[in-house]
Amino acid sequence: MSAKKILTSQKNRKCKHPDCKRILSIYNHEVNCHVHLNQMSGKVSEAVLAKIR
Ligand SMILES: [Zn+2]
């Protein structure tokens, strides 16, 4: 019985947002942390705002 291998990204990657110093999870394959993921164009999506409220 072999363990299922999970695809992970490199360790210690930082969020691409200039003011953000978060270290990205190895399970996050994006260039931004979960906070800035939806702010790529400086616009917060309605879905994110709905969650915050
Ligand atoms: Zn960030």
mmCIF file of the protein (N, C-alpha, C, O) and its ligand, coordinates in Angstrom:
data_MODEL
# 
_entry.id   MODEL 
# 
loop_
_entity.id 
_entity.type 
_entity.pdbx_number_of_molecules 
1 polymer     1 
2 non-polymer 1 
# 
_entity_poly.entity_id                      1 
_entity_poly.type                           'polypeptide(L)' 
_entity_poly.nstd_linkage                   no 
_entity_poly.nstd_monomer                   no 
_entity_poly.pdbx_seq_one_letter_code       MSAKKILTSQKNRKCKHPDCKRILSIYNHEVNCHVHLNQMSGKVSEAVLAKIR 
_entity_poly.pdbx_seq_one_letter_code_can   MSAKKILTSQKNRKCKHPDCKRILSIYNHEVNCHVHLNQMSGKVSEAVLAKIR 
_entity_poly.pdbx_strand_id                 A 
# 
loop_
_entity_poly_seq.entity_id 
_entity_poly_seq.num 
_entity_poly_seq.mon_id 
_entity_poly_seq.hetero 
1 1  MET n 
1 2  SER n 
1 3  ALA n 
1 4  LYS n 
1 5  LYS n 
1 6  ILE n 
1 7  LEU n 
1 8  THR n 
1 9  SER n 
1 10 GLN n 
1 11 LYS n 
1 12 ASN n 
1 13 ARG n 
1 14 LYS n 
1 15 CYS n 
1 16 LYS n 
1 17 HIS n 
1 18 PRO n 
1 19 ASP n 
1 20 CYS n 
1 21 LYS n 
1 22 ARG n 
1 23 ILE n 
1 24 LEU n 
1 25 SER n 
1 26 ILE n 
1 27 TYR n 
1 28 ASN n 
1 29 HIS n 
1 30 GLU n 
1 31 VAL n 
1 32 ASN n 
1 33 CYS n 
1 34 HIS n 
1 35 VAL n 
1 36 HIS n 
1 37 LEU n 
1 38 ASN n 
1 39 GLN n 
1 40 MET n 
1 41 SER n 
1 42 GLY n 
1 43 LYS n 
1 44 VAL n 
1 45 SER n 
1 46 GLU n 
1 47 ALA n 
1 48 VAL n 
1 49 LEU n 
1 50 ALA n 
1 51 LYS n 
1 52 ILE n 
1 53 ARG n 
# 
loop_
_struct_asym.id 
_struct_asym.entity_id 
A 1 
B 2 
# 
loop_
_chem_comp.id 
_chem_comp.type 
_chem_comp.mon_nstd_flag 
ALA 'L-peptide linking' y 
ARG 'L-peptide linking' y 
ASN 'L-peptide linking' y 
ASP 'L-peptide linking' y 
CYS 'L-peptide linking' y 
GLN 'L-peptide linking' y 
GLU 'L-peptide linking' y 
GLY 'peptide linking'   y 
HIS 'L-peptide linking' y 
ILE 'L-peptide linking' y 
LEU 'L-peptide linking' y 
LYS 'L-peptide linking' y 
MET 'L-peptide linking' y 
PRO 'L-peptide linking' y 
SER 'L-peptide linking' y 
THR 'L-peptide linking' y 
TYR 'L-peptide linking' y 
VAL 'L-peptide linking' y 
ZN  non-polymer         . 
# 
_pdbx_entity_nonpoly.entity_id   2 
_pdbx_entity_nonpoly.name        ? 
_pdbx_entity_nonpoly.comp_id     ZN 
# 
_pdbx_nonpoly_scheme.asym_id         B 
_pdbx_nonpoly_scheme.entity_id       2 
_pdbx_nonpoly_scheme.mon_id          ZN 
_pdbx_nonpoly_scheme.ndb_seq_num     1 
_pdbx_nonpoly_scheme.pdb_seq_num     101 
_pdbx_nonpoly_scheme.auth_seq_num    101 
_pdbx_nonpoly_scheme.pdb_mon_id      ZN 
_pdbx_nonpoly_scheme.auth_mon_id     ZN 
_pdbx_nonpoly_scheme.pdb_strand_id   A 
_pdbx_nonpoly_scheme.pdb_ins_code    . 
# 
loop_
_atom_site.group_PDB 
_atom_site.id 
_atom_site.type_symbol 
_atom_site.label_atom_id 
_atom_site.label_alt_id 
_atom_site.label_comp_id 
_atom_site.label_asym_id 
_atom_site.label_entity_id 
_atom_site.label_seq_id 
_atom_site.pdbx_PDB_ins_code 
_atom_site.Cartn_x 
_atom_site.Cartn_y 
_atom_site.Cartn_z 
_atom_site.occupancy 
_atom_site.B_iso_or_equiv 
_atom_site.pdbx_formal_charge 
_atom_site.auth_seq_id 
_atom_site.auth_comp_id 
_atom_site.auth_asym_id 
_atom_site.auth_atom_id 
_atom_site.pdbx_PDB_model_num 
ATOM   1   N  N  . MET A 1 1  ? 0.849   -1.209 0.000   1.00 0.00 ? 1   MET A N  1 
ATOM   2   C  CA . MET A 1 1  ? 0.000   0.000  0.000   1.00 0.00 ? 1   MET A CA 1 
ATOM   3   C  C  . MET A 1 1  ? 0.882   1.255  0.000   1.00 0.00 ? 1   MET A C  1 
ATOM   4   O  O  . MET A 1 1  ? 1.605   1.511  0.962   1.00 0.00 ? 1   MET A O  1 
ATOM   5   N  N  . SER A 1 2  ? 0.817   2.006  -1.049  1.00 0.00 ? 2   SER A N  1 
ATOM   6   C  CA . SER A 1 2  ? 1.666   3.196  -1.160  1.00 0.00 ? 2   SER A CA 1 
ATOM   7   C  C  . SER A 1 2  ? 0.887   4.465  -0.824  1.00 0.00 ? 2   SER A C  1 
ATOM   8   O  O  . SER A 1 2  ? -0.303  4.581  -1.118  1.00 0.00 ? 2   SER A O  1 
ATOM   9   N  N  . ALA A 1 3  ? 1.581   5.401  -0.208  1.00 0.00 ? 3   ALA A N  1 
ATOM   10  C  CA . ALA A 1 3  ? 0.952   6.665  0.161   1.00 0.00 ? 3   ALA A CA 1 
ATOM   11  C  C  . ALA A 1 3  ? 0.673   7.493  -1.088  1.00 0.00 ? 3   ALA A C  1 
ATOM   12  O  O  . ALA A 1 3  ? 1.468   7.518  -2.027  1.00 0.00 ? 3   ALA A O  1 
ATOM   13  N  N  . LYS A 1 4  ? -0.448  8.157  -1.077  1.00 0.00 ? 4   LYS A N  1 
ATOM   14  C  CA . LYS A 1 4  ? -0.806  9.002  -2.216  1.00 0.00 ? 4   LYS A CA 1 
ATOM   15  C  C  . LYS A 1 4  ? 0.034   10.273 -2.196  1.00 0.00 ? 4   LYS A C  1 
ATOM   16  O  O  . LYS A 1 4  ? 0.068   10.991 -1.197  1.00 0.00 ? 4   LYS A O  1 
ATOM   17  N  N  . LYS A 1 5  ? 0.696   10.537 -3.290  1.00 0.00 ? 5   LYS A N  1 
ATOM   18  C  CA . LYS A 1 5  ? 1.571   11.709 -3.339  1.00 0.00 ? 5   LYS A CA 1 
ATOM   19  C  C  . LYS A 1 5  ? 0.771   12.961 -3.701  1.00 0.00 ? 5   LYS A C  1 
ATOM   20  O  O  . LYS A 1 5  ? 0.052   13.008 -4.699  1.00 0.00 ? 5   LYS A O  1 
ATOM   21  N  N  . ILE A 1 6  ? 0.928   13.959 -2.853  1.00 0.00 ? 6   ILE A N  1 
ATOM   22  C  CA . ILE A 1 6  ? 0.210   15.219 -3.085  1.00 0.00 ? 6   ILE A CA 1 
ATOM   23  C  C  . ILE A 1 6  ? 1.148   16.217 -3.768  1.00 0.00 ? 6   ILE A C  1 
ATOM   24  O  O  . ILE A 1 6  ? 2.288   16.413 -3.346  1.00 0.00 ? 6   ILE A O  1 
ATOM   25  N  N  . LEU A 1 7  ? 0.646   16.832 -4.816  1.00 0.00 ? 7   LEU A N  1 
ATOM   26  C  CA . LEU A 1 7  ? 1.456   17.815 -5.523  1.00 0.00 ? 7   LEU A CA 1 
ATOM   27  C  C  . LEU A 1 7  ? 1.609   19.085 -4.690  1.00 0.00 ? 7   LEU A C  1 
ATOM   28  O  O  . LEU A 1 7  ? 0.626   19.702 -4.279  1.00 0.00 ? 7   LEU A O  1 
ATOM   29  N  N  . THR A 1 8  ? 2.846   19.454 -4.456  1.00 0.00 ? 8   THR A N  1 
ATOM   30  C  CA . THR A 1 8  ? 3.089   20.652 -3.665  1.00 0.00 ? 8   THR A CA 1 
ATOM   31  C  C  . THR A 1 8  ? 4.013   21.602 -4.409  1.00 0.00 ? 8   THR A C  1 
ATOM   32  O  O  . THR A 1 8  ? 4.734   21.202 -5.323  1.00 0.00 ? 8   THR A O  1 
ATOM   33  N  N  . SER A 1 9  ? 3.981   22.865 -4.006  1.00 0.00 ? 9   SER A N  1 
ATOM   34  C  CA . SER A 1 9  ? 4.857   23.868 -4.595  1.00 0.00 ? 9   SER A CA 1 
ATOM   35  C  C  . SER A 1 9  ? 6.091   24.039 -3.720  1.00 0.00 ? 9   SER A C  1 
ATOM   36  O  O  . SER A 1 9  ? 6.208   23.421 -2.662  1.00 0.00 ? 9   SER A O  1 
ATOM   37  N  N  . GLN A 1 10 ? 6.999   24.875 -4.171  1.00 0.00 ? 10  GLN A N  1 
ATOM   38  C  CA . GLN A 1 10 ? 8.218   25.122 -3.403  1.00 0.00 ? 10  GLN A CA 1 
ATOM   39  C  C  . GLN A 1 10 ? 7.917   25.739 -2.043  1.00 0.00 ? 10  GLN A C  1 
ATOM   40  O  O  . GLN A 1 10 ? 6.917   26.432 -1.863  1.00 0.00 ? 10  GLN A O  1 
ATOM   41  N  N  . LYS A 1 11 ? 8.789   25.475 -1.109  1.00 0.00 ? 11  LYS A N  1 
ATOM   42  C  CA . LYS A 1 11 ? 8.617   26.040 0.227   1.00 0.00 ? 11  LYS A CA 1 
ATOM   43  C  C  . LYS A 1 11 ? 9.093   27.490 0.264   1.00 0.00 ? 11  LYS A C  1 
ATOM   44  O  O  . LYS A 1 11 ? 9.889   27.933 -0.564  1.00 0.00 ? 11  LYS A O  1 
ATOM   45  N  N  . ASN A 1 12 ? 8.571   28.214 1.264   1.00 0.00 ? 12  ASN A N  1 
ATOM   46  C  CA . ASN A 1 12 ? 9.036   29.571 1.547   1.00 0.00 ? 12  ASN A CA 1 
ATOM   47  C  C  . ASN A 1 12 ? 8.865   30.552 0.388   1.00 0.00 ? 12  ASN A C  1 
ATOM   48  O  O  . ASN A 1 12 ? 9.660   31.479 0.233   1.00 0.00 ? 12  ASN A O  1 
ATOM   49  N  N  . ARG A 1 13 ? 7.835   30.349 -0.418  1.00 0.00 ? 13  ARG A N  1 
ATOM   50  C  CA . ARG A 1 13 ? 7.540   31.344 -1.449  1.00 0.00 ? 13  ARG A CA 1 
ATOM   51  C  C  . ARG A 1 13 ? 6.746   32.464 -0.799  1.00 0.00 ? 13  ARG A C  1 
ATOM   52  O  O  . ARG A 1 13 ? 5.889   32.212 0.047   1.00 0.00 ? 13  ARG A O  1 
ATOM   53  N  N  . LYS A 1 14 ? 7.025   33.684 -1.187  1.00 0.00 ? 14  LYS A N  1 
ATOM   54  C  CA . LYS A 1 14 ? 6.300   34.811 -0.610  1.00 0.00 ? 14  LYS A CA 1 
ATOM   55  C  C  . LYS A 1 14 ? 5.222   35.292 -1.560  1.00 0.00 ? 14  LYS A C  1 
ATOM   56  O  O  . LYS A 1 14 ? 5.319   35.141 -2.778  1.00 0.00 ? 14  LYS A O  1 
ATOM   57  N  N  . CYS A 1 15 ? 4.204   35.868 -0.976  1.00 0.00 ? 15  CYS A N  1 
ATOM   58  C  CA . CYS A 1 15 ? 3.121   36.453 -1.749  1.00 0.00 ? 15  CYS A CA 1 
ATOM   59  C  C  . CYS A 1 15 ? 3.682   37.549 -2.654  1.00 0.00 ? 15  CYS A C  1 
ATOM   60  O  O  . CYS A 1 15 ? 4.570   38.304 -2.256  1.00 0.00 ? 15  CYS A O  1 
ATOM   61  N  N  . LYS A 1 16 ? 3.158   37.624 -3.861  1.00 0.00 ? 16  LYS A N  1 
ATOM   62  C  CA . LYS A 1 16 ? 3.662   38.593 -4.830  1.00 0.00 ? 16  LYS A CA 1 
ATOM   63  C  C  . LYS A 1 16 ? 3.213   40.020 -4.529  1.00 0.00 ? 16  LYS A C  1 
ATOM   64  O  O  . LYS A 1 16 ? 3.742   40.979 -5.090  1.00 0.00 ? 16  LYS A O  1 
ATOM   65  N  N  . HIS A 1 17 ? 2.254   40.145 -3.660  1.00 0.00 ? 17  HIS A N  1 
ATOM   66  C  CA . HIS A 1 17 ? 1.787   41.473 -3.288  1.00 0.00 ? 17  HIS A CA 1 
ATOM   67  C  C  . HIS A 1 17 ? 2.923   42.225 -2.599  1.00 0.00 ? 17  HIS A C  1 
ATOM   68  O  O  . HIS A 1 17 ? 3.520   41.699 -1.659  1.00 0.00 ? 17  HIS A O  1 
ATOM   69  N  N  . PRO A 1 18 ? 3.239   43.460 -3.050  1.00 0.00 ? 18  PRO A N  1 
ATOM   70  C  CA . PRO A 1 18 ? 4.400   44.203 -2.522  1.00 0.00 ? 18  PRO A CA 1 
ATOM   71  C  C  . PRO A 1 18 ? 4.380   44.447 -1.025  1.00 0.00 ? 18  PRO A C  1 
ATOM   72  O  O  . PRO A 1 18 ? 5.441   44.497 -0.402  1.00 0.00 ? 18  PRO A O  1 
ATOM   73  N  N  . ASP A 1 19 ? 3.216   44.598 -0.434  1.00 0.00 ? 19  ASP A N  1 
ATOM   74  C  CA . ASP A 1 19 ? 3.148   44.895 0.995   1.00 0.00 ? 19  ASP A CA 1 
ATOM   75  C  C  . ASP A 1 19 ? 2.888   43.668 1.851   1.00 0.00 ? 19  ASP A C  1 
ATOM   76  O  O  . ASP A 1 19 ? 2.673   43.776 3.058   1.00 0.00 ? 19  ASP A O  1 
ATOM   77  N  N  . CYS A 1 20 ? 2.909   42.522 1.232   1.00 0.00 ? 20  CYS A N  1 
ATOM   78  C  CA . CYS A 1 20 ? 2.563   41.308 1.947   1.00 0.00 ? 20  CYS A CA 1 
ATOM   79  C  C  . CYS A 1 20 ? 3.801   40.458 2.206   1.00 0.00 ? 20  CYS A C  1 
ATOM   80  O  O  . CYS A 1 20 ? 4.594   40.217 1.296   1.00 0.00 ? 20  CYS A O  1 
ATOM   81  N  N  . LYS A 1 21 ? 3.964   40.013 3.420   1.00 0.00 ? 21  LYS A N  1 
ATOM   82  C  CA . LYS A 1 21 ? 5.122   39.192 3.776   1.00 0.00 ? 21  LYS A CA 1 
ATOM   83  C  C  . LYS A 1 21 ? 4.717   37.773 4.142   1.00 0.00 ? 21  LYS A C  1 
ATOM   84  O  O  . LYS A 1 21 ? 5.476   37.037 4.771   1.00 0.00 ? 21  LYS A O  1 
ATOM   85  N  N  . ARG A 1 22 ? 3.531   37.410 3.747   1.00 0.00 ? 22  ARG A N  1 
ATOM   86  C  CA . ARG A 1 22 ? 3.060   36.061 4.032   1.00 0.00 ? 22  ARG A CA 1 
ATOM   87  C  C  . ARG A 1 22 ? 3.861   35.031 3.250   1.00 0.00 ? 22  ARG A C  1 
ATOM   88  O  O  . ARG A 1 22 ? 4.226   35.251 2.095   1.00 0.00 ? 22  ARG A O  1 
ATOM   89  N  N  . ILE A 1 23 ? 4.121   33.930 3.883   1.00 0.00 ? 23  ILE A N  1 
ATOM   90  C  CA . ILE A 1 23 ? 4.745   32.803 3.195   1.00 0.00 ? 23  ILE A CA 1 
ATOM   91  C  C  . ILE A 1 23 ? 3.627   31.918 2.661   1.00 0.00 ? 23  ILE A C  1 
ATOM   92  O  O  . ILE A 1 23 ? 2.709   31.531 3.385   1.00 0.00 ? 23  ILE A O  1 
ATOM   93  N  N  . LEU A 1 24 ? 3.733   31.617 1.389   1.00 0.00 ? 24  LEU A N  1 
ATOM   94  C  CA . LEU A 1 24 ? 2.681   30.811 0.773   1.00 0.00 ? 24  LEU A CA 1 
ATOM   95  C  C  . LEU A 1 24 ? 2.778   29.361 1.207   1.00 0.00 ? 24  LEU A C  1 
ATOM   96  O  O  . LEU A 1 24 ? 3.866   28.821 1.405   1.00 0.00 ? 24  LEU A O  1 
ATOM   97  N  N  . SER A 1 25 ? 1.644   28.759 1.345   1.00 0.00 ? 25  SER A N  1 
ATOM   98  C  CA . SER A 1 25 ? 1.589   27.337 1.658   1.00 0.00 ? 25  SER A CA 1 
ATOM   99  C  C  . SER A 1 25 ? 2.117   26.530 0.483   1.00 0.00 ? 25  SER A C  1 
ATOM   100 O  O  . SER A 1 25 ? 1.973   26.929 -0.672  1.00 0.00 ? 25  SER A O  1 
ATOM   101 N  N  . ILE A 1 26 ? 2.719   25.411 0.782   1.00 0.00 ? 26  ILE A N  1 
ATOM   102 C  CA . ILE A 1 26 ? 3.206   24.548 -0.298  1.00 0.00 ? 26  ILE A CA 1 
ATOM   103 C  C  . ILE A 1 26 ? 2.044   23.967 -1.091  1.00 0.00 ? 26  ILE A C  1 
ATOM   104 O  O  . ILE A 1 26 ? 2.227   23.449 -2.193  1.00 0.00 ? 26  ILE A O  1 
ATOM   105 N  N  . TYR A 1 27 ? 0.868   24.058 -0.530  1.00 0.00 ? 27  TYR A N  1 
ATOM   106 C  CA . TYR A 1 27 ? -0.324  23.567 -1.215  1.00 0.00 ? 27  TYR A CA 1 
ATOM   107 C  C  . TYR A 1 27 ? -0.970  24.658 -2.058  1.00 0.00 ? 27  TYR A C  1 
ATOM   108 O  O  . TYR A 1 27 ? -1.899  24.406 -2.826  1.00 0.00 ? 27  TYR A O  1 
ATOM   109 N  N  . ASN A 1 28 ? -0.457  25.881 -1.899  1.00 0.00 ? 28  ASN A N  1 
ATOM   110 C  CA . ASN A 1 28 ? -0.946  26.994 -2.696  1.00 0.00 ? 28  ASN A CA 1 
ATOM   111 C  C  . ASN A 1 28 ? -0.045  27.154 -3.910  1.00 0.00 ? 28  ASN A C  1 
ATOM   112 O  O  . ASN A 1 28 ? 1.130   27.497 -3.775  1.00 0.00 ? 28  ASN A O  1 
ATOM   113 N  N  . HIS A 1 29 ? -0.589  26.909 -5.086  1.00 0.00 ? 29  HIS A N  1 
ATOM   114 C  CA . HIS A 1 29 ? 0.220   26.959 -6.302  1.00 0.00 ? 29  HIS A CA 1 
ATOM   115 C  C  . HIS A 1 29 ? 0.115   28.316 -7.001  1.00 0.00 ? 29  HIS A C  1 
ATOM   116 O  O  . HIS A 1 29 ? 0.586   28.488 -8.125  1.00 0.00 ? 29  HIS A O  1 
ATOM   117 N  N  . GLU A 1 30 ? -0.504  29.261 -6.321  1.00 0.00 ? 30  GLU A N  1 
ATOM   118 C  CA . GLU A 1 30 ? -0.636  30.596 -6.895  1.00 0.00 ? 30  GLU A CA 1 
ATOM   119 C  C  . GLU A 1 30 ? 0.550   31.453 -6.476  1.00 0.00 ? 30  GLU A C  1 
ATOM   120 O  O  . GLU A 1 30 ? 1.367   31.029 -5.658  1.00 0.00 ? 30  GLU A O  1 
ATOM   121 N  N  . VAL A 1 31 ? 0.649   32.669 -7.037  1.00 0.00 ? 31  VAL A N  1 
ATOM   122 C  CA . VAL A 1 31 ? 1.742   33.570 -6.679  1.00 0.00 ? 31  VAL A CA 1 
ATOM   123 C  C  . VAL A 1 31 ? 1.344   34.515 -5.555  1.00 0.00 ? 31  VAL A C  1 
ATOM   124 O  O  . VAL A 1 31 ? 2.181   35.235 -5.010  1.00 0.00 ? 31  VAL A O  1 
ATOM   125 N  N  . ASN A 1 32 ? 0.058   34.506 -5.213  1.00 0.00 ? 32  ASN A N  1 
ATOM   126 C  CA . ASN A 1 32 ? -0.425  35.352 -4.133  1.00 0.00 ? 32  ASN A CA 1 
ATOM   127 C  C  . ASN A 1 32 ? -0.990  34.500 -3.008  1.00 0.00 ? 32  ASN A C  1 
ATOM   128 O  O  . ASN A 1 32 ? -1.437  33.374 -3.225  1.00 0.00 ? 32  ASN A O  1 
ATOM   129 N  N  . CYS A 1 33 ? -0.962  35.062 -1.790  1.00 0.00 ? 33  CYS A N  1 
ATOM   130 C  CA . CYS A 1 33 ? -1.584  34.369 -0.678  1.00 0.00 ? 33  CYS A CA 1 
ATOM   131 C  C  . CYS A 1 33 ? -3.102  34.415 -0.852  1.00 0.00 ? 33  CYS A C  1 
ATOM   132 O  O  . CYS A 1 33 ? -3.614  35.099 -1.738  1.00 0.00 ? 33  CYS A O  1 
ATOM   133 N  N  . HIS A 1 34 ? -3.798  33.697 -0.015  1.00 0.00 ? 34  HIS A N  1 
ATOM   134 C  CA . HIS A 1 34 ? -5.256  33.623 -0.167  1.00 0.00 ? 34  HIS A CA 1 
ATOM   135 C  C  . HIS A 1 34 ? -5.919  34.977 -0.002  1.00 0.00 ? 34  HIS A C  1 
ATOM   136 O  O  . HIS A 1 34 ? -7.003  35.213 -0.536  1.00 0.00 ? 34  HIS A O  1 
ATOM   137 N  N  . VAL A 1 35 ? -5.265  35.875 0.742   1.00 0.00 ? 35  VAL A N  1 
ATOM   138 C  CA . VAL A 1 35 ? -5.823  37.212 0.954   1.00 0.00 ? 35  VAL A CA 1 
ATOM   139 C  C  . VAL A 1 35 ? -5.760  38.038 -0.335  1.00 0.00 ? 35  VAL A C  1 
ATOM   140 O  O  . VAL A 1 35 ? -6.699  38.761 -0.669  1.00 0.00 ? 35  VAL A O  1 
ATOM   141 N  N  . HIS A 1 36 ? -4.657  37.921 -1.040  1.00 0.00 ? 36  HIS A N  1 
ATOM   142 C  CA . HIS A 1 36 ? -4.451  38.757 -2.225  1.00 0.00 ? 36  HIS A CA 1 
ATOM   143 C  C  . HIS A 1 36 ? -4.758  38.053 -3.541  1.00 0.00 ? 36  HIS A C  1 
ATOM   144 O  O  . HIS A 1 36 ? -4.622  38.633 -4.617  1.00 0.00 ? 36  HIS A O  1 
ATOM   145 N  N  . LEU A 1 37 ? -5.161  36.836 -3.441  1.00 0.00 ? 37  LEU A N  1 
ATOM   146 C  CA . LEU A 1 37 ? -5.432  36.040 -4.639  1.00 0.00 ? 37  LEU A CA 1 
ATOM   147 C  C  . LEU A 1 37 ? -6.461  36.695 -5.549  1.00 0.00 ? 37  LEU A C  1 
ATOM   148 O  O  . LEU A 1 37 ? -6.355  36.627 -6.773  1.00 0.00 ? 37  LEU A O  1 
ATOM   149 N  N  . ASN A 1 38 ? -7.455  37.330 -4.941  1.00 0.00 ? 38  ASN A N  1 
ATOM   150 C  CA . ASN A 1 38 ? -8.528  37.936 -5.727  1.00 0.00 ? 38  ASN A CA 1 
ATOM   151 C  C  . ASN A 1 38 ? -8.332  39.433 -5.923  1.00 0.00 ? 38  ASN A C  1 
ATOM   152 O  O  . ASN A 1 38 ? -9.254  40.148 -6.315  1.00 0.00 ? 38  ASN A O  1 
ATOM   153 N  N  . GLN A 1 39 ? -7.119  39.894 -5.645  1.00 0.00 ? 39  GLN A N  1 
ATOM   154 C  CA . GLN A 1 39 ? -6.852  41.327 -5.789  1.00 0.00 ? 39  GLN A CA 1 
ATOM   155 C  C  . GLN A 1 39 ? -5.783  41.586 -6.837  1.00 0.00 ? 39  GLN A C  1 
ATOM   156 O  O  . GLN A 1 39 ? -5.100  42.610 -6.797  1.00 0.00 ? 39  GLN A O  1 
ATOM   157 N  N  . MET A 1 40 ? -5.643  40.682 -7.749  1.00 0.00 ? 40  MET A N  1 
ATOM   158 C  CA . MET A 1 40 ? -4.600  40.777 -8.773  1.00 0.00 ? 40  MET A CA 1 
ATOM   159 C  C  . MET A 1 40 ? -4.681  42.065 -9.567  1.00 0.00 ? 40  MET A C  1 
ATOM   160 O  O  . MET A 1 40 ? -3.650  42.635 -9.928  1.00 0.00 ? 40  MET A O  1 
ATOM   161 N  N  . SER A 1 41 ? -5.884  42.533 -9.845  1.00 0.00 ? 41  SER A N  1 
ATOM   162 C  CA . SER A 1 41 ? -6.039  43.748 -10.633 1.00 0.00 ? 41  SER A CA 1 
ATOM   163 C  C  . SER A 1 41 ? -6.479  44.922 -9.757  1.00 0.00 ? 41  SER A C  1 
ATOM   164 O  O  . SER A 1 41 ? -7.032  45.906 -10.249 1.00 0.00 ? 41  SER A O  1 
ATOM   165 N  N  . GLY A 1 42 ? -6.225  44.804 -8.459  1.00 0.00 ? 42  GLY A N  1 
ATOM   166 C  CA . GLY A 1 42 ? -6.591  45.866 -7.535  1.00 0.00 ? 42  GLY A CA 1 
ATOM   167 C  C  . GLY A 1 42 ? -8.091  45.940 -7.296  1.00 0.00 ? 42  GLY A C  1 
ATOM   168 O  O  . GLY A 1 42 ? -8.601  46.916 -6.746  1.00 0.00 ? 42  GLY A O  1 
ATOM   169 N  N  . LYS A 1 43 ? -8.770  44.919 -7.707  1.00 0.00 ? 43  LYS A N  1 
ATOM   170 C  CA . LYS A 1 43 ? -10.221 44.910 -7.557  1.00 0.00 ? 43  LYS A CA 1 
ATOM   171 C  C  . LYS A 1 43 ? -10.646 43.710 -6.722  1.00 0.00 ? 43  LYS A C  1 
ATOM   172 O  O  . LYS A 1 43 ? -10.314 42.571 -7.051  1.00 0.00 ? 43  LYS A O  1 
ATOM   173 N  N  . VAL A 1 44 ? -11.364 43.957 -5.664  1.00 0.00 ? 44  VAL A N  1 
ATOM   174 C  CA . VAL A 1 44 ? -11.829 42.873 -4.821  1.00 0.00 ? 44  VAL A CA 1 
ATOM   175 C  C  . VAL A 1 44 ? -13.124 42.311 -5.390  1.00 0.00 ? 44  VAL A C  1 
ATOM   176 O  O  . VAL A 1 44 ? -14.068 43.045 -5.684  1.00 0.00 ? 44  VAL A O  1 
ATOM   177 N  N  . SER A 1 45 ? -13.145 41.023 -5.532  1.00 0.00 ? 45  SER A N  1 
ATOM   178 C  CA . SER A 1 45 ? -14.335 40.401 -6.121  1.00 0.00 ? 45  SER A CA 1 
ATOM   179 C  C  . SER A 1 45 ? -15.521 40.439 -5.174  1.00 0.00 ? 45  SER A C  1 
ATOM   180 O  O  . SER A 1 45 ? -15.356 40.480 -3.954  1.00 0.00 ? 45  SER A O  1 
ATOM   181 N  N  . GLU A 1 46 ? -16.677 40.426 -5.725  1.00 0.00 ? 46  GLU A N  1 
ATOM   182 C  CA . GLU A 1 46 ? -17.900 40.452 -4.927  1.00 0.00 ? 46  GLU A CA 1 
ATOM   183 C  C  . GLU A 1 46 ? -17.972 39.245 -3.993  1.00 0.00 ? 46  GLU A C  1 
ATOM   184 O  O  . GLU A 1 46 ? -18.464 39.348 -2.870  1.00 0.00 ? 46  GLU A O  1 
ATOM   185 N  N  . ALA A 1 47 ? -17.487 38.127 -4.458  1.00 0.00 ? 47  ALA A N  1 
ATOM   186 C  CA . ALA A 1 47 ? -17.529 36.893 -3.663  1.00 0.00 ? 47  ALA A CA 1 
ATOM   187 C  C  . ALA A 1 47 ? -16.720 37.037 -2.382  1.00 0.00 ? 47  ALA A C  1 
ATOM   188 O  O  . ALA A 1 47 ? -17.142 36.582 -1.318  1.00 0.00 ? 47  ALA A O  1 
ATOM   189 N  N  . VAL A 1 48 ? -15.565 37.666 -2.487  1.00 0.00 ? 48  VAL A N  1 
ATOM   190 C  CA . VAL A 1 48 ? -14.710 37.849 -1.318  1.00 0.00 ? 48  VAL A CA 1 
ATOM   191 C  C  . VAL A 1 48 ? -15.364 38.811 -0.339  1.00 0.00 ? 48  VAL A C  1 
ATOM   192 O  O  . VAL A 1 48 ? -15.363 38.565 0.867   1.00 0.00 ? 48  VAL A O  1 
ATOM   193 N  N  . LEU A 1 49 ? -15.914 39.890 -0.841  1.00 0.00 ? 49  LEU A N  1 
ATOM   194 C  CA . LEU A 1 49 ? -16.589 40.863 0.017   1.00 0.00 ? 49  LEU A CA 1 
ATOM   195 C  C  . LEU A 1 49 ? -17.760 40.216 0.753   1.00 0.00 ? 49  LEU A C  1 
ATOM   196 O  O  . LEU A 1 49 ? -18.014 40.503 1.923   1.00 0.00 ? 49  LEU A O  1 
ATOM   197 N  N  . ALA A 1 50 ? -18.443 39.363 0.065   1.00 0.00 ? 50  ALA A N  1 
ATOM   198 C  CA . ALA A 1 50 ? -19.580 38.677 0.664   1.00 0.00 ? 50  ALA A CA 1 
ATOM   199 C  C  . ALA A 1 50 ? -19.160 37.808 1.830   1.00 0.00 ? 50  ALA A C  1 
ATOM   200 O  O  . ALA A 1 50 ? -19.892 37.674 2.811   1.00 0.00 ? 50  ALA A O  1 
ATOM   201 N  N  . LYS A 1 51 ? -17.971 37.214 1.721   1.00 0.00 ? 51  LYS A N  1 
ATOM   202 C  CA . LYS A 1 51 ? -17.469 36.351 2.797   1.00 0.00 ? 51  LYS A CA 1 
ATOM   203 C  C  . LYS A 1 51 ? -17.062 37.162 4.012   1.00 0.00 ? 51  LYS A C  1 
ATOM   204 O  O  . LYS A 1 51 ? -17.266 36.739 5.150   1.00 0.00 ? 51  LYS A O  1 
ATOM   205 N  N  . ILE A 1 52 ? -16.485 38.331 3.765   1.00 0.00 ? 52  ILE A N  1 
ATOM   206 C  CA . ILE A 1 52 ? -15.989 39.167 4.857   1.00 0.00 ? 52  ILE A CA 1 
ATOM   207 C  C  . ILE A 1 52 ? -17.144 39.705 5.689   1.00 0.00 ? 52  ILE A C  1 
ATOM   208 O  O  . ILE A 1 52 ? -17.049 39.766 6.915   1.00 0.00 ? 52  ILE A O  1 
ATOM   209 N  N  . ARG A 1 53 ? -18.213 40.087 5.046   1.00 0.00 ? 53  ARG A N  1 
ATOM   210 C  CA . ARG A 1 53 ? -19.365 40.654 5.750   1.00 0.00 ? 53  ARG A CA 1 
ATOM   211 C  C  . ARG A 1 53 ? -20.026 39.680 6.712   1.00 0.00 ? 53  ARG A C  1 
ATOM   212 O  O  . ARG A 1 53 ? -21.007 40.031 7.368   1.00 0.00 ? 53  ARG A O  1 
HETATM 213 ZN ZN . ZN  B 2 .  ? -0.578  38.443 0.205   1.00 0.00 2 101 ZN  A ZN 1 
# 
